Each structure stands twice: as structure tokens, then as C-alpha cells.
Amino acid sequence: MTGFLDTSMVVRYLVRDVPEIAEQAAEVIDSDEDLWIIGAVLAEAGYVMRSVYLLQREMIIDHLMALLSKRNIDCHGLDKGLVLQGLLMCRPSGRISVADAMIWAAARSSGHNLVYTFDERFPREGITVRTGP
């Protein structure tokens, strides 16, 4: 069976602040079951770990990358390699959010490579960034 991971499952697994719940999350995530994760969950998990748990950016990115490196986890609708590449852009940068990295990965995964944004700091590697037509 293949299932989708929700943000609460991902955060509890990575943060392990409530041991009983973290153990339940580990039973799912560390199993042999094929699991999907969507970009929104990665972005939300990154936000929660930063704003609620006050984890440093590098640690958040390392946690998310370790999760995605598991054999049984794949990115639904996104190229996993591009998601990892997007996360790598976030790690040293205070300007690229996990959400922007997921939008970047979605643009690259789609093959259209175009993002419309007013964000001057949006990552531009391999894509075209525009503010209008």
C-alpha cells in the first residue's frame, strides 16, 4: 500500500519531542511501505520546525534531506532529485525558504521552468523568473 505523509507525522518523526508519538511516526516512516510526500508538507514542516521548535535552518534542511533520502519515500508530482537540490539551495541561504525551493522544484519538475513572482530573492538556477507577461 502507498500512503501520503502529513505534516504532523513528518514533524513528530523529525523533532521527536513526544516519544510515544515519535515512535508511532517511526513505525510508519521507517517501514517498508512506499510513502509519498508533497512539496506543501515539506514547506510546512520546515516552517513549523523553524517557528515553533526554533531549529536552525541547517538542521531543518538536514532533517528534511535525511527524510527524503529514505528508499521508501518519494515526492508526489515532483522529481525527488530536484527537491533535494532545492533544499540544498536553502541550507546556506537566509533568503531561500523551503516553500520557494518547492516552487522551484515544481517548475523544474514540470519542464516549464517558469515562475512568476515579485520576490527578488527567488532562486533562479535553471528557471526563468518573471514579474509579468
C-alpha positions in Angstrom: 0.0 0.0 0.0 1.2 3.5 -0.7 0.2 6.4 1.5 0.8 10.1 1.8 2.7 11.7 4.8 1.0 14.6 6.6 3.0 17.4 8.2 2.2 16.3 11.7 3.6 12.8 11.0 6.8 14.3 9.5 7.4 16.9 12.2 6.8 14.4 15.1 9.2 12.0 13.4 11.9 14.6 12.8 11.6 16.5 16.1 10.8 13.6 18.4 9.5 15.8 21.1 6.8 13.4 22.3 8.5 10.0 22.4 5.3 7.9 22.1 4.1 9.8 19.0 7.6 9.9 17.5 7.7 6.1 17.9 4.4 5.7 16.1 5.6 8.0 13.3 8.8 6.0 13.0 6.8 2.8 12.7 5.2 4.2 9.6 8.2 6.2 8.1 10.8 3.5 8.8 8.7 0.7 7.4 9.0 -0.8 4.0 5.7 0.8 2.9 6.0 3.1 -0.1 5.2 6.7 1.1 4.6 9.9 -0.8 5.2 13.4 0.4 4.1 16.6 -1.3 6.0 19.9 -1.5 3.5 21.7 0.7 4.2 19.2 3.5 7.9 19.8 3.3 7.4 23.6 3.3 5.0 23.4 6.2 7.3 21.1 8.2 10.2 23.5 7.6 8.1 26.4 8.8 6.9 24.6 11.9 10.4 23.4 12.8 11.7 27.0 12.5 8.9 28.9 14.1 7.6 26.5 16.8 10.7 24.5 17.6 13.2 27.3 16.8 15.6 24.9 15.0 18.4 26.4 12.9 18.0 26.4 9.1 20.8 24.0 8.6 19.4 21.4 11.0 15.9 21.7 9.4 17.3 21.2 5.9 19.5 18.3 7.1 16.4 16.7 8.7 14.3 17.1 5.5 17.0 15.8 3.3 17.6 12.7 5.5 13.8 12.0 5.4 13.8 12.3 1.6 16.8 10.1 1.3 14.9 7.1 2.7 14.3 4.5 0.0 10.6 4.2 0.7 9.8 7.9 0.4 9.1 9.7 -2.9 7.9 13.1 -3.8 4.5 13.1 -5.3 4.4 15.1 -8.5 8.0 16.3 -8.1 11.4 15.0 -9.1 13.0 13.9 -5.9 16.4 14.9 -7.1 15.2 18.4 -7.8 13.5 18.7 -4.4 16.9 17.7 -2.8 18.7 20.2 -5.0 16.2 22.9 -4.0 16.7 22.1 -0.3 20.4 22.3 -0.8 19.9 25.9 -2.1 18.1 26.7 1.2 20.7 25.4 3.5 23.4 28.1 3.3 20.9 30.9 2.3 18.9 33.0 4.6 17.0 34.2 1.6 15.5 31.0 0.1 12.7 29.4 2.0 11.7 25.8 1.8 8.4 26.9 0.2 10.3 28.8 -2.5 12.6 25.7 -3.0 9.4 23.6 -3.5 8.0 26.0 -6.1 11.4 26.0 -7.8 11.5 22.2 -7.8 7.9 22.1 -9.2 8.8 24.4 -12.0 11.9 22.3 -12.8 9.9 19.0 -12.5 7.2 20.3 -14.8 9.7 21.1 -17.6 8.2 24.6 -18.0 10.9 26.2 -15.9 8.9 29.5 -15.4 7.9 31.2 -12.2 6.0 34.4 -11.8 7.0 36.2 -8.6 7.7 39.7 -7.1 10.3 38.1 -4.8 13.7 39.5 -5.9 15.4 36.7 -3.8 13.6 33.8 -5.6 16.1 31.2 -6.8 16.9 31.5 -10.5 19.1 28.5 -11.2 17.7 26.7 -14.2 14.5 28.6 -14.4 13.1 31.9 -15.8 11.7 34.3 -13.2 9.2 37.0 -14.3 7.0 39.6 -12.7 4.6 39.9 -15.6 3.8 38.7 -19.1 
